[in-house]
Amino acid sequence: MAKRKPLITVEEIIEIHENIIKKYGGESGVLNRGILEFAVDWVNSHPRKSIFWKVAILMREIISGHPLTQF
């Protein structure tokens, strides 16, 4: 069975965060990489789930876990 390309990587999430900080201001950085890695691994390990489910899981973990700086 061929390995699937991941939906998203931790590095991509950090890059998106950096771009938002550059545009709107604030402090960049990662407070807890483990939360990001958990969320990314979770969504990438469930290939049959919908994209909506995957985005919801990622957003829940980012919002409730606060793995990124925001001020």
CHARMM internal coordinates of N, CA and C (Angstrom, degrees):
IC EDIT
DIST 1 N 1 CA 1.4447
DIST 1 CA 1 C 1.5297
ANGL 1 N 1 CA 1 C 109.07
DIST 1 C 2 N 1.3037
ANGL 1 CA 1 C 2 N 116.77
DIHE 1 N 1 CA 1 C 2 N 130.59
DIST 2 N 2 CA 1.4598
ANGL 1 C 2 N 2 CA 121.61
DIHE 1 CA 1 C 2 N 2 CA -178.74
DIST 2 CA 2 C 1.5205
ANGL 2 N 2 CA 2 C 110.40
DIHE 1 C 2 N 2 CA 2 C -72.98
DIST 2 C 3 N 1.3242
ANGL 2 CA 2 C 3 N 115.26
DIHE 2 N 2 CA 2 C 3 N 142.67
DIST 3 N 3 CA 1.4597
ANGL 2 C 3 N 3 CA 120.30
DIHE 2 CA 2 C 3 N 3 CA 178.66
DIST 3 CA 3 C 1.5237
ANGL 3 N 3 CA 3 C 109.27
DIHE 2 C 3 N 3 CA 3 C -74.72
DIST 3 C 4 N 1.3318
ANGL 3 CA 3 C 4 N 115.77
DIHE 3 N 3 CA 3 C 4 N 133.01
DIST 4 N 4 CA 1.4615
ANGL 3 C 4 N 4 CA 120.51
DIHE 3 CA 3 C 4 N 4 CA -179.70
DIST 4 CA 4 C 1.5200
ANGL 4 N 4 CA 4 C 110.90
DIHE 3 C 4 N 4 CA 4 C -80.71
DIST 4 C 5 N 1.3203
ANGL 4 CA 4 C 5 N 114.53
DIHE 4 N 4 CA 4 C 5 N 147.92
DIST 5 N 5 CA 1.4612
ANGL 4 C 5 N 5 CA 120.37
DIHE 4 CA 4 C 5 N 5 CA 175.01
DIST 5 CA 5 C 1.5241
ANGL 5 N 5 CA 5 C 107.45
DIHE 4 C 5 N 5 CA 5 C -71.77
DIST 5 C 6 N 1.3366
ANGL 5 CA 5 C 6 N 117.86
DIHE 5 N 5 CA 5 C 6 N 134.37
DIST 6 N 6 CA 1.4607
ANGL 5 C 6 N 6 CA 119.32
DIHE 5 CA 5 C 6 N 6 CA 179.99
DIST 6 CA 6 C 1.5269
ANGL 6 N 6 CA 6 C 111.37
DIHE 5 C 6 N 6 CA 6 C -63.83
DIST 6 C 7 N 1.3253
ANGL 6 CA 6 C 7 N 115.56
DIHE 6 N 6 CA 6 C 7 N 147.33
DIST 7 N 7 CA 1.4580
ANGL 6 C 7 N 7 CA 121.35
DIHE 6 CA 6 C 7 N 7 CA 177.09
DIST 7 CA 7 C 1.5256
ANGL 7 N 7 CA 7 C 110.15
DIHE 6 C 7 N 7 CA 7 C -61.31
DIST 7 C 8 N 1.3229
ANGL 7 CA 7 C 8 N 115.64
DIHE 7 N 7 CA 7 C 8 N -44.84
DIST 8 N 8 CA 1.4656
ANGL 7 C 8 N 8 CA 121.54
DIHE 7 CA 7 C 8 N 8 CA -178.85
DIST 8 CA 8 C 1.5205
ANGL 8 N 8 CA 8 C 108.28
DIHE 7 C 8 N 8 CA 8 C -154.37
DIST 8 C 9 N 1.3191
ANGL 8 CA 8 C 9 N 115.58
DIHE 8 N 8 CA 8 C 9 N 157.66
DIST 9 N 9 CA 1.4677
ANGL 8 C 9 N 9 CA 120.41
DIHE 8 CA 8 C 9 N 9 CA 178.07
DIST 9 CA 9 C 1.5230
ANGL 9 N 9 CA 9 C 108.96
DIHE 8 C 9 N 9 CA 9 C -117.51
DIST 9 C 10 N 1.3181
ANGL 9 CA 9 C 10 N 115.57
DIHE 9 N 9 CA 9 C 10 N 163.39
DIST 10 N 10 CA 1.4672
ANGL 9 C 10 N 10 CA 120.84
DIHE 9 CA 9 C 10 N 10 CA 176.28
DIST 10 CA 10 C 1.5234
ANGL 10 N 10 CA 10 C 109.54
DIHE 9 C 10 N 10 CA 10 C -59.94
DIST 10 C 11 N 1.3142
ANGL 10 CA 10 C 11 N 116.84
DIHE 10 N 10 CA 10 C 11 N -40.90
DIST 11 N 11 CA 1.4661
ANGL 10 C 11 N 11 CA 120.99
DIHE 10 CA 10 C 11 N 11 CA -179.14
DIST 11 CA 11 C 1.5274
ANGL 11 N 11 CA 11 C 111.15
DIHE 10 C 11 N 11 CA 11 C -61.97
DIST 11 C 12 N 1.3292
ANGL 11 CA 11 C 12 N 117.31
DIHE 11 N 11 CA 11 C 12 N -37.04
DIST 12 N 12 CA 1.4680
ANGL 11 C 12 N 12 CA 120.48
DIHE 11 CA 11 C 12 N 12 CA 178.34
DIST 12 CA 12 C 1.5313
ANGL 12 N 12 CA 12 C 111.06
DIHE 11 C 12 N 12 CA 12 C -67.32
DIST 12 C 13 N 1.3308
ANGL 12 CA 12 C 13 N 117.38
DIHE 12 N 12 CA 12 C 13 N -39.48
DIST 13 N 13 CA 1.4653
ANGL 12 C 13 N 13 CA 120.49
DIHE 12 CA 12 C 13 N 13 CA 177.63
DIST 13 CA 13 C 1.5196
ANGL 13 N 13 CA 13 C 110.02
DIHE 12 C 13 N 13 CA 13 C -63.69
DIST 13 C 14 N 1.3135
ANGL 13 CA 13 C 14 N 117.00
DIHE 13 N 13 CA 13 C 14 N -43.34
DIST 14 N 14 CA 1.4656
ANGL 13 C 14 N 14 CA 120.79
DIHE 13 CA 13 C 14 N 14 CA 178.86
DIST 14 CA 14 C 1.5289
ANGL 14 N 14 CA 14 C 110.45
DIHE 13 C 14 N 14 CA 14 C -63.51
DIST 14 C 15 N 1.3229
ANGL 14 CA 14 C 15 N 117.11
DIHE 14 N 14 CA 14 C 15 N -39.99
DIST 15 N 15 CA 1.4639
ANGL 14 C 15 N 15 CA 121.30
DIHE 14 CA 14 C 15 N 15 CA 178.13
DIST 15 CA 15 C 1.5320
ANGL 15 N 15 CA 15 C 111.02
DIHE 14 C 15 N 15 CA 15 C -63.84
DIST 15 C 16 N 1.3204
ANGL 15 CA 15 C 16 N 117.37
DIHE 15 N 15 CA 15 C 16 N -42.33
DIST 16 N 16 CA 1.4681
ANGL 15 C 16 N 16 CA 121.36
DIHE 15 CA 15 C 16 N 16 CA 177.15
DIST 16 CA 16 C 1.5286
ANGL 16 N 16 CA 16 C 109.43
DIHE 15 C 16 N 16 CA 16 C -61.02
DIST 16 C 17 N 1.3194
ANGL 16 CA 16 C 17 N 116.78
DIHE 16 N 16 CA 16 C 17 N -44.13
DIST 17 N 17 CA 1.4663
ANGL 16 C 17 N 17 CA 121.40
DIHE 16 CA 16 C 17 N 17 CA 178.70
DIST 17 CA 17 C 1.5268
ANGL 17 N 17 CA 17 C 110.54
DIHE 16 C 17 N 17 CA 17 C -60.62
DIST 17 C 18 N 1.3142
ANGL 17 CA 17 C 18 N 117.09
DIHE 17 N 17 CA 17 C 18 N -44.87
DIST 18 N 18 CA 1.4671
ANGL 17 C 18 N 18 CA 121.25
DIHE 17 CA 17 C 18 N 18 CA 178.92
DIST 18 CA 18 C 1.5276
ANGL 18 N 18 CA 18 C 111.15
DIHE 17 C 18 N 18 CA 18 C -60.47
DIST 18 C 19 N 1.3258
ANGL 18 CA 18 C 19 N 117.25
DIHE 18 N 18 CA 18 C 19 N -41.88
DIST 19 N 19 CA 1.4652
ANGL 18 C 19 N 19 CA 120.90
DIHE 18 CA 18 C 19 N 19 CA 179.16
DIST 19 CA 19 C 1.5266
ANGL 19 N 19 CA 19 C 111.56
DIHE 18 C 19 N 19 CA 19 C -64.64
DIST 19 C 20 N 1.3185
ANGL 19 CA 19 C 20 N 117.07
DIHE 19 N 19 CA 19 C 20 N -38.66
DIST 20 N 20 CA 1.4713
ANGL 19 C 20 N 20 CA 120.78
DIHE 19 CA 19 C 20 N 20 CA 177.81
DIST 20 CA 20 C 1.5272
ANGL 20 N 20 CA 20 C 109.93
DIHE 19 C 20 N 20 CA 20 C -65.84
DIST 20 C 21 N 1.3282
ANGL 20 CA 20 C 21 N 116.69
DIHE 20 N 20 CA 20 C 21 N -42.77
DIST 21 N 21 CA 1.4663
ANGL 20 C 21 N 21 CA 121.11
DIHE 20 CA 20 C 21 N 21 CA 179.40
DIST 21 CA 21 C 1.5275
ANGL 21 N 21 CA 21 C 110.59
DIHE 20 C 21 N 21 CA 21 C -62.75
DIST 21 C 22 N 1.3334
ANGL 21 CA 21 C 22 N 117.29
DIHE 21 N 21 CA 21 C 22 N -42.38
DIST 22 N 22 CA 1.4667
ANGL 21 C 22 N 22 CA 120.65
DIHE 21 CA 21 C 22 N 22 CA 178.71
DIST 22 CA 22 C 1.5245
ANGL 22 N 22 CA 22 C 111.20
DIHE 21 C 22 N 22 CA 22 C -61.68
DIST 22 C 23 N 1.3330
ANGL 22 CA 22 C 23 N 116.74
DIHE 22 N 22 CA 22 C 23 N -38.50
DIST 23 N 23 CA 1.4578
ANGL 22 C 23 N 23 CA 121.00
DIHE 22 CA 22 C 23 N 23 CA -176.36
DIST 23 CA 23 C 1.5264
ANGL 23 N 23 CA 23 C 112.23
DIHE 22 C 23 N 23 CA 23 C -77.84
DIST 23 C 24 N 1.3393
ANGL 23 CA 23 C 24 N 117.33
DIHE 23 N 23 CA 23 C 24 N -42.39
DIST 24 N 24 CA 1.4581
ANGL 23 C 24 N 24 CA 120.54
DIHE 23 CA 23 C 24 N 24 CA -171.82
DIST 24 CA 24 C 1.5221
ANGL 24 N 24 CA 24 C 114.37
DIHE 23 C 24 N 24 CA 24 C -110.80
DIST 24 C 25 N 1.3174
ANGL 24 CA 24 C 25 N 117.13
DIHE 24 N 24 CA 24 C 25 N -8.28
DIST 25 N 25 CA 1.4569
ANGL 24 C 25 N 25 CA 120.75
DIHE 24 CA 24 C 25 N 25 CA 179.71
DIST 25 CA 25 C 1.5169
ANGL 25 N 25 CA 25 C 112.19
DIHE 24 C 25 N 25 CA 25 C 90.85
DIST 25 C 26 N 1.3063
ANGL 25 CA 25 C 26 N 115.35
DIHE 25 N 25 CA 25 C 26 N 166.51
DIST 26 N 26 CA 1.4506
ANGL 25 C 26 N 26 CA 121.22
DIHE 25 CA 25 C 26 N 26 CA -179.32
DIST 26 CA 26 C 1.5111
ANGL 26 N 26 CA 26 C 110.40
DIHE 25 C 26 N 26 CA 26 C 124.50
DIST 26 C 27 N 1.2951
ANGL 26 CA 26 C 27 N 114.77
DIHE 26 N 26 CA 26 C 27 N -173.97
DIST 27 N 27 CA 1.4701
ANGL 26 C 27 N 27 CA 121.36
DIHE 26 CA 26 C 27 N 27 CA -178.09
DIST 27 CA 27 C 1.5209
ANGL 27 N 27 CA 27 C 109.48
DIHE 26 C 27 N 27 CA 27 C -102.37
DIST 27 C 28 N 1.3038
ANGL 27 CA 27 C 28 N 116.34
DIHE 27 N 27 CA 27 C 28 N 130.67
DIST 28 N 28 CA 1.4574
ANGL 27 C 28 N 28 CA 119.83
DIHE 27 CA 27 C 28 N 28 CA 179.07
DIST 28 CA 28 C 1.5201
ANGL 28 N 28 CA 28 C 109.99
DIHE 27 C 28 N 28 CA 28 C -93.95
DIST 28 C 29 N 1.3011
ANGL 28 CA 28 C 29 N 115.68
DIHE 28 N 28 CA 28 C 29 N 157.08
DIST 29 N 29 CA 1.4527
ANGL 28 C 29 N 29 CA 120.25
DIHE 28 CA 28 C 29 N 29 CA 176.39
DIST 29 CA 29 C 1.5131
ANGL 29 N 29 CA 29 C 112.39
DIHE 28 C 29 N 29 CA 29 C 141.32
DIST 29 C 30 N 1.3083
ANGL 29 CA 29 C 30 N 114.73
DIHE 29 N 29 CA 29 C 30 N 170.40
DIST 30 N 30 CA 1.4574
ANGL 29 C 30 N 30 CA 122.46
DIHE 29 CA 29 C 30 N 30 CA -178.99
DIST 30 CA 30 C 1.5255
ANGL 30 N 30 CA 30 C 108.03
DIHE 29 C 30 N 30 CA 30 C -116.65
DIST 30 C 31 N 1.3224
ANGL 30 CA 30 C 31 N 116.28
DIHE 30 N 30 CA 30 C 31 N 126.92
DIST 31 N 31 CA 1.4614
ANGL 30 C 31 N 31 CA 121.14
DIHE 30 CA 30 C 31 N 31 CA 177.56
DIST 31 CA 31 C 1.5212
ANGL 31 N 31 CA 31 C 111.65
DIHE 30 C 31 N 31 CA 31 C -89.84
DIST 31 C 32 N 1.3387
ANGL 31 CA 31 C 32 N 116.55
DIHE 31 N 31 CA 31 C 32 N -37.46
DIST 32 N 32 CA 1.4575
ANGL 31 C 32 N 32 CA 120.57
DIHE 31 CA 31 C 32 N 32 CA -176.63
DIST 32 CA 32 C 1.5219
ANGL 32 N 32 CA 32 C 109.57
DIHE 31 C 32 N 32 CA 32 C -146.77
DIST 32 C 33 N 1.3123
ANGL 32 CA 32 C 33 N 115.88
DIHE 32 N 32 CA 32 C 33 N 93.65
DIST 33 N 33 CA 1.4678
ANGL 32 C 33 N 33 CA 120.96
DIHE 32 CA 32 C 33 N 33 CA -178.55
DIST 33 CA 33 C 1.5320
ANGL 33 N 33 CA 33 C 111.07
DIHE 32 C 33 N 33 CA 33 C -65.16
DIST 33 C 34 N 1.3191
ANGL 33 CA 33 C 34 N 117.23
DIHE 33 N 33 CA 33 C 34 N -28.89
DIST 34 N 34 CA 1.4611
ANGL 33 C 34 N 34 CA 121.06
DIHE 33 CA 33 C 34 N 34 CA -179.13
DIST 34 CA 34 C 1.5137
ANGL 34 N 34 CA 34 C 112.91
DIHE 33 C 34 N 34 CA 34 C -60.22
DIST 34 C 35 N 1.3285
ANGL 34 CA 34 C 35 N 117.73
DIHE 34 N 34 CA 34 C 35 N -37.96
DIST 35 N 35 CA 1.4663
ANGL 34 C 35 N 35 CA 121.02
DIHE 34 CA 34 C 35 N 35 CA 177.86
DIST 35 CA 35 C 1.5179
ANGL 35 N 35 CA 35 C 109.90
DIHE 34 C 35 N 35 CA 35 C -64.20
DIST 35 C 36 N 1.3277
ANGL 35 CA 35 C 36 N 116.42
DIHE 35 N 35 CA 35 C 36 N -43.46
DIST 36 N 36 CA 1.4731
ANGL 35 C 36 N 36 CA 120.01
DIHE 35 CA 35 C 36 N 36 CA 177.91
DIST 36 CA 36 C 1.5231
ANGL 36 N 36 CA 36 C 110.86
DIHE 35 C 36 N 36 CA 36 C -63.02
DIST 36 C 37 N 1.3189
ANGL 36 CA 36 C 37 N 116.43
DIHE 36 N 36 CA 36 C 37 N -45.40
DIST 37 N 37 CA 1.4696
ANGL 36 C 37 N 37 CA 120.01
DIHE 36 CA 36 C 37 N 37 CA -179.36
DIST 37 CA 37 C 1.5264
ANGL 37 N 37 CA 37 C 111.08
DIHE 36 C 37 N 37 CA 37 C -61.98
DIST 37 C 38 N 1.3316
ANGL 37 CA 37 C 38 N 117.19
DIHE 37 N 37 CA 37 C 38 N -41.25
DIST 38 N 38 CA 1.4613
ANGL 37 C 38 N 38 CA 120.87
DIHE 37 CA 37 C 38 N 38 CA 178.42
DIST 38 CA 38 C 1.5213
ANGL 38 N 38 CA 38 C 110.84
DIHE 37 C 38 N 38 CA 38 C -60.63
DIST 38 C 39 N 1.3389
ANGL 38 CA 38 C 39 N 116.77
DIHE 38 N 38 CA 38 C 39 N -49.29
DIST 39 N 39 CA 1.4641
ANGL 38 C 39 N 39 CA 120.97
DIHE 38 CA 38 C 39 N 39 CA -177.96
DIST 39 CA 39 C 1.5246
ANGL 39 N 39 CA 39 C 111.48
DIHE 38 C 39 N 39 CA 39 C -62.78
DIST 39 C 40 N 1.3203
ANGL 39 CA 39 C 40 N 116.29
DIHE 39 N 39 CA 39 C 40 N -44.43
DIST 40 N 40 CA 1.4653
ANGL 39 C 40 N 40 CA 120.52
DIHE 39 CA 39 C 40 N 40 CA -179.31
DIST 40 CA 40 C 1.5322
ANGL 40 N 40 CA 40 C 110.54
DIHE 39 C 40 N 40 CA 40 C -65.37
DIST 40 C 41 N 1.3179
ANGL 40 CA 40 C 41 N 116.98
DIHE 40 N 40 CA 40 C 41 N -44.53
DIST 41 N 41 CA 1.4652
ANGL 40 C 41 N 41 CA 120.21
DIHE 40 CA 40 C 41 N 41 CA 178.12
DIST 41 CA 41 C 1.5249
ANGL 41 N 41 CA 41 C 111.13
DIHE 40 C 41 N 41 CA 41 C -61.89
DIST 41 C 42 N 1.3248
ANGL 41 CA 41 C 42 N 116.37
DIHE 41 N 41 CA 41 C 42 N -40.06
DIST 42 N 42 CA 1.4643
ANGL 41 C 42 N 42 CA 120.99
DIHE 41 CA 41 C 42 N 42 CA -178.78
DIST 42 CA 42 C 1.5316
ANGL 42 N 42 CA 42 C 111.00
DIHE 41 C 42 N 42 CA 42 C -62.18
DIST 42 C 43 N 1.3451
ANGL 42 CA 42 C 43 N 117.32
DIHE 42 N 42 CA 42 C 43 N -50.41
DIST 43 N 43 CA 1.4666
ANGL 42 C 43 N 43 CA 118.70
DIHE 42 CA 42 C 43 N 43 CA -178.02
DIST 43 CA 43 C 1.5262
ANGL 43 N 43 CA 43 C 111.97
DIHE 42 C 43 N 43 CA 43 C -69.77
DIST 43 C 44 N 1.3300
ANGL 43 CA 43 C 44 N 117.07
DIHE 43 N 43 CA 43 C 44 N -34.12
DIST 44 N 44 CA 1.4632
ANGL 43 C 44 N 44 CA 119.26
DIHE 43 CA 43 C 44 N 44 CA -179.72
DIST 44 CA 44 C 1.5220
ANGL 44 N 44 CA 44 C 112.62
DIHE 43 C 44 N 44 CA 44 C -75.50
DIST 44 C 45 N 1.3262
ANGL 44 CA 44 C 45 N 117.53
DIHE 44 N 44 CA 44 C 45 N -16.74
DIST 45 N 45 CA 1.4705
ANGL 44 C 45 N 45 CA 120.02
DIHE 44 CA 44 C 45 N 45 CA 179.67
DIST 45 CA 45 C 1.5314
ANGL 45 N 45 CA 45 C 112.76
DIHE 44 C 45 N 45 CA 45 C -93.20
DIST 45 C 46 N 1.3248
ANGL 45 CA 45 C 46 N 117.16
DIHE 45 N 45 CA 45 C 46 N 3.71
DIST 46 N 46 CA 1.4673
ANGL 45 C 46 N 46 CA 121.83
DIHE 45 CA 45 C 46 N 46 CA 178.53
DIST 46 CA 46 C 1.5329
ANGL 46 N 46 CA 46 C 109.30
DIHE 45 C 46 N 46 CA 46 C -122.89
DIST 46 C 47 N 1.3344
ANGL 46 CA 46 C 47 N 117.33
DIHE 46 N 46 CA 46 C 47 N 73.85
DIST 47 N 47 CA 1.4660
ANGL 46 C 47 N 47 CA 120.28
DIHE 46 CA 46 C 47 N 47 CA -174.10
DIST 47 CA 47 C 1.5235
ANGL 47 N 47 CA 47 C 114.22
DIHE 46 C 47 N 47 CA 47 C -66.46
DIST 47 C 48 N 1.3129
ANGL 47 CA 47 C 48 N 118.83
DIHE 47 N 47 CA 47 C 48 N -21.42
DIST 48 N 48 CA 1.4667
ANGL 47 C 48 N 48 CA 120.38
DIHE 47 CA 47 C 48 N 48 CA -176.95
DIST 48 CA 48 C 1.5234
ANGL 48 N 48 CA 48 C 113.81
DIHE 47 C 48 N 48 CA 48 C -88.16
DIST 48 C 49 N 1.3288
ANGL 48 CA 48 C 49 N 117.28
DIHE 48 N 48 CA 48 C 49 N -8.29
DIST 49 N 49 CA 1.4607
ANGL 48 C 49 N 49 CA 120.40
DIHE 48 CA 48 C 49 N 49 CA 178.28
DIST 49 CA 49 C 1.5224
ANGL 49 N 49 CA 49 C 109.85
DIHE 48 C 49 N 49 CA 49 C -76.30
DIST 49 C 50 N 1.3283
ANGL 49 CA 49 C 50 N 115.82
DIHE 49 N 49 CA 49 C 50 N 153.34
DIST 50 N 50 CA 1.4648
ANGL 49 C 50 N 50 CA 120.19
DIHE 49 CA 49 C 50 N 50 CA -178.03
DIST 50 CA 50 C 1.5264
ANGL 50 N 50 CA 50 C 111.11
DIHE 49 C 50 N 50 CA 50 C -71.30
DIST 50 C 51 N 1.3054
ANGL 50 CA 50 C 51 N 115.75
DIHE 50 N 50 CA 50 C 51 N 160.35
DIST 51 N 51 CA 1.4580
ANGL 50 C 51 N 51 CA 121.21
DIHE 50 CA 50 C 51 N 51 CA 177.55
DIST 51 CA 51 C 1.5200
ANGL 51 N 51 CA 51 C 109.88
DIHE 50 C 51 N 51 CA 51 C -62.24
DIST 51 C 52 N 1.3306
ANGL 51 CA 51 C 52 N 117.55
DIHE 51 N 51 CA 51 C 52 N -32.96
DIST 52 N 52 CA 1.4590
ANGL 51 C 52 N 52 CA 121.54
DIHE 51 CA 51 C 52 N 52 CA 179.96
DIST 52 CA 52 C 1.5263
ANGL 52 N 52 CA 52 C 110.72
DIHE 51 C 52 N 52 CA 52 C -66.06
DIST 52 C 53 N 1.3141
ANGL 52 CA 52 C 53 N 116.74
DIHE 52 N 52 CA 52 C 53 N -40.54
DIST 53 N 53 CA 1.4635
ANGL 52 C 53 N 53 CA 121.96
DIHE 52 CA 52 C 53 N 53 CA 176.97
DIST 53 CA 53 C 1.5267
ANGL 53 N 53 CA 53 C 109.74
DIHE 52 C 53 N 53 CA 53 C -63.03
DIST 53 C 54 N 1.3223
ANGL 53 CA 53 C 54 N 116.09
DIHE 53 N 53 CA 53 C 54 N -44.61
DIST 54 N 54 CA 1.4599
ANGL 53 C 54 N 54 CA 120.82
DIHE 53 CA 53 C 54 N 54 CA -177.81
DIST 54 CA 54 C 1.5259
ANGL 54 N 54 CA 54 C 111.40
DIHE 53 C 54 N 54 CA 54 C -64.06
DIST 54 C 55 N 1.3176
ANGL 54 CA 54 C 55 N 117.16
DIHE 54 N 54 CA 54 C 55 N -43.99
DIST 55 N 55 CA 1.4588
ANGL 54 C 55 N 55 CA 120.67
DIHE 54 CA 54 C 55 N 55 CA 179.13
DIST 55 CA 55 C 1.5257
ANGL 55 N 55 CA 55 C 110.01
DIHE 54 C 55 N 55 CA 55 C -65.19
DIST 55 C 56 N 1.3228
ANGL 55 CA 55 C 56 N 117.18
DIHE 55 N 55 CA 55 C 56 N -39.95
DIST 56 N 56 CA 1.4627
ANGL 55 C 56 N 56 CA 120.61
DIHE 55 CA 55 C 56 N 56 CA 178.58
DIST 56 CA 56 C 1.5285
ANGL 56 N 56 CA 56 C 110.89
DIHE 55 C 56 N 56 CA 56 C -61.20
DIST 56 C 57 N 1.3138
ANGL 56 CA 56 C 57 N 117.60
DIHE 56 N 56 CA 56 C 57 N -42.72
DIST 57 N 57 CA 1.4655
ANGL 56 C 57 N 57 CA 121.07
DIHE 56 CA 56 C 57 N 57 CA 178.72
DIST 57 CA 57 C 1.5238
ANGL 57 N 57 CA 57 C 110.31
DIHE 56 C 57 N 57 CA 57 C -63.66
DIST 57 C 58 N 1.3214
ANGL 57 CA 57 C 58 N 117.12
DIHE 57 N 57 CA 57 C 58 N -46.54
DIST 58 N 58 CA 1.4665
ANGL 57 C 58 N 58 CA 120.54
DIHE 57 CA 57 C 58 N 58 CA 179.35
DIST 58 CA 58 C 1.5265
ANGL 58 N 58 CA 58 C 111.05
DIHE 57 C 58 N 58 CA 58 C -60.08
DIST 58 C 59 N 1.3287
ANGL 58 CA 58 C 59 N 117.18
DIHE 58 N 58 CA 58 C 59 N -46.64
DIST 59 N 59 CA 1.4532
ANGL 58 C 59 N 59 CA 120.80
DIHE 58 CA 58 C 59 N 59 CA -178.36
DIST 59 CA 59 C 1.5267
ANGL 59 N 59 CA 59 C 111.29
DIHE 58 C 59 N 59 CA 59 C -65.05
DIST 59 C 60 N 1.3186
ANGL 59 CA 59 C 60 N 117.05
DIHE 59 N 59 CA 59 C 60 N -41.26
DIST 60 N 60 CA 1.4705
ANGL 59 C 60 N 60 CA 120.24
DIHE 59 CA 59 C 60 N 60 CA 178.44
DIST 60 CA 60 C 1.5242
ANGL 60 N 60 CA 60 C 110.59
DIHE 59 C 60 N 60 CA 60 C -59.18
DIST 60 C 61 N 1.3150
ANGL 60 CA 60 C 61 N 116.63
DIHE 60 N 60 CA 60 C 61 N -46.73
DIST 61 N 61 CA 1.4684
ANGL 60 C 61 N 61 CA 120.25
DIHE 60 CA 60 C 61 N 61 CA -178.67
DIST 61 CA 61 C 1.5221
ANGL 61 N 61 CA 61 C 112.21
DIHE 60 C 61 N 61 CA 61 C -66.45
DIST 61 C 62 N 1.3212
ANGL 61 CA 61 C 62 N 117.37
DIHE 61 N 61 CA 61 C 62 N -38.84
DIST 62 N 62 CA 1.4635
ANGL 61 C 62 N 62 CA 120.72
DIHE 61 CA 61 C 62 N 62 CA -179.89
DIST 62 CA 62 C 1.5295
ANGL 62 N 62 CA 62 C 110.17
DIHE 61 C 62 N 62 CA 62 C -70.08
DIST 62 C 63 N 1.3262
ANGL 62 CA 62 C 63 N 117.25
DIHE 62 N 62 CA 62 C 63 N -41.86
DIST 63 N 63 CA 1.4644
ANGL 62 C 63 N 63 CA 120.57
DIHE 62 CA 62 C 63 N 63 CA -178.65
DIST 63 CA 63 C 1.5205
ANGL 63 N 63 CA 63 C 111.83
DIHE 62 C 63 N 63 CA 63 C -72.47
DIST 63 C 64 N 1.3194
ANGL 63 CA 63 C 64 N 117.62
DIHE 63 N 63 CA 63 C 64 N -47.03
DIST 64 N 64 CA 1.4684
ANGL 63 C 64 N 64 CA 119.51
DIHE 63 CA 63 C 64 N 64 CA -175.23
DIST 64 CA 64 C 1.5265
ANGL 64 N 64 CA 64 C 113.00
DIHE 63 C 64 N 64 CA 64 C -82.93
DIST 64 C 65 N 1.3160
ANGL 64 CA 64 C 65 N 117.69
DIHE 64 N 64 CA 64 C 65 N -28.93
DIST 65 N 65 CA 1.4660
ANGL 64 C 65 N 65 CA 120.62
DIHE 64 CA 64 C 65 N 65 CA -177.46
DIST 65 CA 65 C 1.5113
ANGL 65 N 65 CA 65 C 114.88
DIHE 64 C 65 N 65 CA 65 C -89.02
DIST 65 C 66 N 1.3330
ANGL 65 CA 65 C 66 N 117.52
DIHE 65 N 65 CA 65 C 66 N -17.61
DIST 66 N 66 CA 1.4677
ANGL 65 C 66 N 66 CA 123.56
DIHE 65 CA 65 C 66 N 66 CA -179.48
DIST 66 CA 66 C 1.5329
ANGL 66 N 66 CA 66 C 112.99
DIHE 65 C 66 N 66 CA 66 C 48.46
DIST 66 C 67 N 1.3434
ANGL 66 CA 66 C 67 N 118.30
DIHE 66 N 66 CA 66 C 67 N 53.93
DIST 67 N 67 CA 1.4586
ANGL 66 C 67 N 67 CA 119.00
DIHE 66 CA 66 C 67 N 67 CA -178.88
DIST 67 CA 67 C 1.5338
ANGL 67 N 67 CA 67 C 113.95
DIHE 66 C 67 N 67 CA 67 C -77.00
DIST 67 C 68 N 1.3323
ANGL 67 CA 67 C 68 N 117.05
DIHE 67 N 67 CA 67 C 68 N -12.90
DIST 68 N 68 CA 1.4583
ANGL 67 C 68 N 68 CA 121.04
DIHE 67 CA 67 C 68 N 68 CA -177.30
DIST 68 CA 68 C 1.5315
ANGL 68 N 68 CA 68 C 110.01
DIHE 67 C 68 N 68 CA 68 C -114.14
DIST 68 C 69 N 1.3377
ANGL 68 CA 68 C 69 N 116.28
DIHE 68 N 68 CA 68 C 69 N 149.37
DIST 69 N 69 CA 1.4579
ANGL 68 C 69 N 69 CA 119.02
DIHE 68 CA 68 C 69 N 69 CA 174.57
DIST 69 CA 69 C 1.5137
ANGL 69 N 69 CA 69 C 108.13
DIHE 68 C 69 N 69 CA 69 C -70.21
DIST 69 C 70 N 1.3152
ANGL 69 CA 69 C 70 N 116.65
DIHE 69 N 69 CA 69 C 70 N 155.78
DIST 70 N 70 CA 1.4626
ANGL 69 C 70 N 70 CA 117.87
DIHE 69 CA 69 C 70 N 70 CA -175.91
DIST 70 CA 70 C 1.5208
ANGL 70 N 70 CA 70 C 114.19
DIHE 69 C 70 N 70 CA 70 C -142.14
DIST 70 C 71 N 1.3119
ANGL 70 CA 70 C 71 N 118.42
DIHE 70 N 70 CA 70 C 71 N 3.30
DIST 71 N 71 CA 1.4729
ANGL 70 C 71 N 71 CA 118.94
DIHE 70 CA 70 C 71 N 71 CA -178.67
DIST 71 CA 71 C 1.4963
ANGL 71 N 71 CA 71 C 111.60
DIHE 70 C 71 N 71 CA 71 C -116.29
END
COOR INIT
IC SEED 1 N 1 CA 1 C
IC BUILD
